[in-house]
Amino acid sequence: MAQFEQTIRNALKKYCEEVNKYYKAGNIESSFNKPVIDLIQTFVCTAHDFSGERSGTTGENIDIKLWHENEDINTIPPFGAIEVKKS
C-alpha cells in the first residue's frame, strides 16, 4: 500500500506543477488536458483527449473521456468524462 500512496503523491505533485506552469503562462484551456490525463491514468483508468471532437450533439463536447484500464475504447462506451476549465 505504501508504494501506491507514494505513486499517488508523486502524480498529484506533478499534476500541480504542470497546471501551475500552464496557468502562469496564460495558456489556453486545452493545454491543461495532458496533466489531467496523466493524473487520471495513475488511478488505473484509460483517458483520451476528445477536446477537438465536436459532433454537434448535446453532451458530445466533452474534453476527456474515461474507460477502465484494458477496455476496448472502440466498442465499450466510456464510464465517465471530464470537462476541463482553465479557472
ABEGO torsion letter per residue (X at the ends): XAAAAAAAAAAAAAAAAAAAAAAAAGBBAAAAAAAAAAAAAAAGBBBBBAAABBAGBBGAABABBBBBBGBBAAABBBABBBBBBAX
